[in-house]
């Protein structure tokens, strides 16, 4: 998996630039053509904007195609890297995100952010913290010469845990943060944006591999979807920013304020997982992806849940979008750090 990946693609490499452009375009649409977001907002069911839901599916489905659950059968051969991933992602990351975001929004930035907005930004940060990365990990793993087959297992098991752990962790932390969460809506979001795309991805993988072969699926079928995820994301952001235009124009400095705790959290989680792998004497090709999975976010899921729970016009959705804005430059920085510290780890011949 991922052996022929040429590296980070054009869209992914400049994702921060595209997100910034989408923000400008979306805000201009909201300002110049306010009737358009109003029109799109009419197509809503159970608090979910249907046009955005369709675009989110376009983002998530190609990611799920890349997850090969058959690889889980090899977990027992070298489980320490998986233990690091699971503990970091689910027992540490959501709670450090809550703590760091709460400290900044309620203490450090208290003179700058009203309490109600602080509560919403905290909710957005929690959604990001409880959604560790899936698809983009394959890019970060490739750029750090990670072990492809092992990365697939890390991602596959992570997706299984998301199904069980995401909802209760988010509900608990948002409850602590003073946000009332309807469980039925949250569960519906996970079903819509994780379970169904995951099942569709598995079914597609099985059908294509059975009729065309695994090599065709990996080398020709999956690459057809390379840009669909990013295009779906950018179109979604334009729509969301058109809804968010008034909030952004009235609070432009808040984009920076939200970014600060998110960036600090990213570095913290990476080094927790990376150091744990070092202490466990794991090779670099397992350690680097383990750090990247926790540090990076499944921001498509976070954005989707934020929209379905709070609406596309909410500051909660805005906070999750800031996570998209800072994702690529921060992760590329961590890739460089991982590559420059390769000598910290013992060498081991790759096994797939």
N, C-alpha and C positions, 0 to 999 in steps of 0.2 A: 504494500500500500504506500503510494507516494514516492516510489523509487525514481520514477521518471519526472517527478515534479520539477520544472525548471526554476522554481523559486517563486517569490512573491510577484503576483501579476501587476500589470499597469494600474488597474483600478484599485487593487488593494494597497499598492505602494503609496499612492497619493490620496488615500481614503480621507485623510483629514482635510485636504484641500477640497475634495468633492463635497464633504459634509458642510464645510464653510460656505461653498457656493450654493448648496441646497438651502442653507439657512437664509442667505441673501435673497435667492429667488422666491422662497416660501414667504418670507416677510414682505417682499414687494407685492406678491400676489394678494396677501391678506390686506395690504394697504391700498393697492390700486384696484383690485377686483374682489372686494369683500363678499360679493355674492357667490363666488365659486366655493370657498370653504363652507359657507352656509348651505349651499346646495348639496355638497358631499356629505355634510353632517346630517342630512335628512335620512340617508340610507344607513340606518342603525338598527341593530337587533341585540337585545340583552346587553346594552351599553357598549357593544362592539360596532365600530364603523365598518361596514361591509367592504367598501373599496380598500381600506387599509388592511382588513383581514385577508383579502385576496393577495395583496402585495406581500404581506407577511408570510403567507404560504409559499410564495415564490422565493422568499429568502430562505426559509427553513427546509423545505423539501429537498433541494440539492445537497444540503448538509447531511441530511439523514441518509442519502444514497451512499455516502462515504463511510458509514458506520457498518463494519462487518462483525456482527455478533458471533459468528462462528469462531472468531479468534479468542473468545472467552475461554474456550476449552484448554488453552495453553497458559492460563493464569497461574496455575500451581508451580510452574517451572521457576519463576523468579518473582515472588509476590511482594517483595519489600518496596519496590517502586510504586506499586499499586496502593499499598498501605499508606505511603506518604501522600499520594494523590487524594485518597479518600479522606484521611484525617484532616489534611490542610483545607480541602474544599468544603467539607461539611461540618467539621467540629471546630474549626478555627475561623475561616474566612468570613462567613456571614456575621459572626459576632464581633470580629475586629472591625469590619465595615460599619456595623451599627455604632460601635464605640467611637471610632474616629469621626464618622459623620456627625454623630450627636455632639461630640466635643466641639467641633468646628462650627456647626450651625447654631447650636444653643449657647455656646460660651464665647469662642473666639470672634465669631461674626455676629454676635447678638446685637450690637449697635447698628448693623448694616442690613440684617434680615428680620422682618417681622415674624412673630412666633408662628402664625399660620403657614407662612411660606416655608419656614424652617421645618415644620412638620411634614410638609409635602416633599421638600427636597430630601429629607431623611428617608421617607418612604421610597423615593426613587433610588437612593443609594442602596437601601436594603434589597430591592429587587435585583440590582446589579450584583450585589454581594452574594446572593443566594443562587446565582445562575452562572456557574463556572463554564469556561469556554468549551466548544465542541469543534466546529469545522476549522476555524482559523488556527487551531493548534497544529493541524497538519502542515500549515505554512511555517509556523514558528519552529516546529520540530525539524522540518527540512532545512531551514536556514542555520540550525545549530547542529546539523548532522545527527539528529536523533535516530533511534532505532525504529524504523517504520512500523513493523508488526507490533512492537510493544506499545507504540503510541496509539495504534488502533484499539488495543485492549484497554488502555487508560481511558480513551474517549468512550468506548462502548460501555464499559462498566459505569462510567460517570453518567451516561445518559439513562442507564437503568436506575441509578440512585436518584436522579432528578425526578423520575416518576413518583418515587415514594417520599422523598425528603423535601422537595422544593415547597410544596403547599404548606405543610405544618411549620417549617422554619420561617417562611415569610409571614404566615398568620401570627406566629408567636412574637416575632420581632416587631411587626407593625402594631400589634396589640400593646407591647411594651412602650412603643413610641407614641401611643395615644391615638392611633388610626384604627377606626372601626372597619374590619374587613369581612365582607360577606363570603363565607366559605364556598357557597355554591358557585359564585362568580369566579372565584380563584380556581376552584377545581375545573370548572368549565374551560377556563383559559388554558390550563395545563393540558386538558384533553384536546382542545382545538389546535394548540400550537406546539405540542410535543407528541402526544400519543398518536393522533391521526397522521401527522406527517411522518412519524417514525414507522408506523405500520405500513404506510404507503411506500416509504423508502425500502423497507425490508421486502415487501411484495415485489416491487420493481426490480430490486437486486436479484431475487430468486428467479423471477421470470426471465430476465435478460441473460443471466448466467446460464440458465437451463437451455435457452434457445440459441444463444450466441457465443457462450463461453466466457470464462472469467477474464481472459486477456482483453477481449472486445469490451467488456464492461468497464475495466479499469482504464484502458488506454484510449478508447474511442467514445464510449457512451457518457461517462462522467464528465470528460472535458467539454462536452456540448453545453453543460450547465455552468461552466466556469464564471461567466459574467452575469448570469441571471440573478444570483443572490445579491450581488452588489447593485445591479440596476434596480431590483425590487426594493432594496434598502434606500437608495437615493430617491426614488419616487415616493416612498413612504415618508421620508424626511421632508420632502418638499411640501407634502400635504400637511404633515404635523406642524411644520414651521409656519405654514399659512394660517393654521389655527392658533399658533403661539405668538404670532407677530406682535400683538399688543403687549404681552408679558415681556418679550425680549426687548422691545423698544423702551418700555418703562423701567426695565431692570437689566440693562446690558452688562453691568459689572457682576451680576449674579452668575453669569456663565463662568467667569473666572473663579468666583468664590466656590461654586460647586465643583469645579475641576480640581481644586487643591486637595481636598480630602480623598478624592478618587485616585489621584496620582500617588499620594502617599501610601494608600492602601495597596495599590498595585505593586509598588516596590517592596513593601513589607511582606506581602504574601509570597512573592517570588523568592525572597531571601530565606523565609522560613522553610519552604519546601526544598530549596537548593541546599541549604545548610544541613537539613535533615538527611538528604541523600548523601552528602559528604560524610556525615557522622556514621551512616550505615554502610559506608565504603562501596556505594553503587557507582557504576561507570557513568561517564559524562553523557553518553547517548541515551541513558534513562533519566538521569538527573535533570538535564536541561528541559525536556518536555514536561517532566513532573512540575517544575517551577512555572512553566509557561501556562499550563492548564489552569492552575489556581490564580495566577496573576491576571490572565485574560478573562473576559466575560462573554457569556452567551447573550450579548446585548439585544439580539433579535427577540429572544424570549422575554427579556426584561421590558423592552419597549412594548411588546405585544400585551403583556400582562398589565402594564401601566395604563395602556389605552383602554383595555377591557374593564379594568377596575375603576379607573378614575376619569377616563375620557381623554380624547386626543388634545383637548385644550388645557388640560390640567398641568400645573407646575411639576407634578410627579413625572409625567411623560417627558417634560423638558429636562429634568435631572437625568433620566436614563439616556437621553440623546447626548448629553454632555459626555457620558461614558463612551459613546461612539466617537465623539470629536477627539478625545485624547487617546483612544485605544492604540492606533497604529504608531504614532511617534514614540509613545512610552514603551510599547512592546518591541519596537526596533532597537530602542536603547538597551532593553534587557537582553535581546538577542546578541548585541555586541558585547555586553558584559559577560554573558555565558560563553561566547566564543573566546574571549580574552582570558577566561579563567579555566579553560579546558585542562590545563596542567595541574589543577587542584585535584583532579580525579584520576583514578587508576584506569589504565587502558584495558579494554576487553574486546575480543573479536566479536563483531556483530553476528547475530544468529537469525536475522530476518527483519 
